[in-house]
Amino acid sequence: MITQVYRERTAADLKNRISKVLLNGKETKIVEITIQGAVVTVLTHREEDIKHIESVQIIDEQNNVITERTTDLDVSNNRTLDFRFTFEVV
C-alpha cells in the first residue's frame, strides 16, 4: 500500500517539474499550479483568437511530455479558453 505521505511527496515532485503548457505546439502561460494533498492542478491563461484546437501538452523541466491530449475541436468566434489539468497521485 502506498502511504498518503508518499503520494503527497510524489505530487509535490510533479508540481515542481511542470514547466510549460503547449497549445497546438505554442506555449501558453501558466497562471498557477496548486497542490492540495496528493492533487496537483494546473491552470492556464485565457487564450483569445484560437479557432481550432489540435493538442494540449504539459511539459517538464527537461522538455519531456508529462501528458498530452489530442483533439480536433473548432472554437466558436468570440470565445476565450483556459485549460485546467488535475492530477491525483494514487
C-alpha positions in Angstrom: 0.0 0.0 0.0 1.3 3.4 -0.9 1.0 5.8 2.0 -0.6 9.2 1.9 2.7 10.9 2.8 4.4 9.3 -0.2 1.6 10.2 -2.5 1.8 13.9 -1.3 5.6 13.8 -1.8 5.2 12.5 -5.4 2.5 15.2 -6.1 4.9 17.9 -4.9 7.6 16.5 -7.2 5.3 16.6 -10.1 4.3 20.2 -9.3 7.9 21.2 -9.3 8.6 19.5 -12.6 5.8 21.2 -14.6 7.4 24.0 -16.7 5.1 24.8 -19.5 1.8 24.1 -21.3 1.8 23.9 -25.1 -1.4 24.6 -27.0 -1.2 23.5 -30.6 2.6 23.4 -30.2 2.8 27.0 -28.9 3.5 27.9 -25.3 0.6 29.3 -23.3 1.2 31.0 -19.9 0.6 29.1 -16.7 -1.5 31.2 -14.3 -1.0 28.9 -11.3 0.0 25.4 -10.2 -1.6 24.4 -6.9 -1.3 21.4 -4.8 -3.7 20.1 -2.2 -2.7 16.8 -0.6 -1.9 14.4 -3.5 -3.8 16.5 -6.1 -2.0 18.9 -8.5 -3.9 21.4 -10.5 -2.5 23.4 -13.5 -4.5 26.4 -14.7 -3.5 28.3 -17.9 -4.0 31.9 -19.0 -7.1 32.6 -21.1 -6.3 32.5 -24.8 -8.2 34.6 -27.4 -8.3 34.1 -31.2 -8.0 30.4 -31.0 -10.0 28.9 -33.9 -9.1 25.3 -33.7 -7.5 23.0 -31.0 -5.4 20.0 -32.1 -3.3 19.3 -29.0 -2.6 20.4 -25.5 0.6 19.2 -23.7 2.2 19.7 -20.3 6.0 19.7 -20.5 8.5 19.1 -17.7 11.7 20.9 -17.0 13.7 18.7 -19.4 11.1 19.3 -22.3 9.6 15.8 -21.9 5.9 15.4 -22.3 4.1 14.7 -19.0 0.7 14.4 -20.5 -0.9 15.2 -23.9 -4.4 15.4 -25.2 -5.2 15.4 -28.9 -8.4 16.6 -30.4 -10.0 18.1 -33.5 -12.1 20.8 -32.0 -13.2 24.0 -33.6 -13.7 27.0 -31.3 -16.6 29.4 -31.8 -15.9 33.1 -32.5 -15.5 35.5 -29.6 -14.6 32.7 -27.2 -11.7 32.7 -24.8 -10.3 29.4 -23.4 -8.3 28.4 -20.4 -7.3 24.9 -19.6 -7.3 23.2 -16.2 -5.5 19.9 -15.6 -5.9 18.0 -12.4 -3.6 15.1 -11.5 -4.2 12.9 -8.4 -1.4 10.7 -7.3 -2.9 7.3 -6.3 
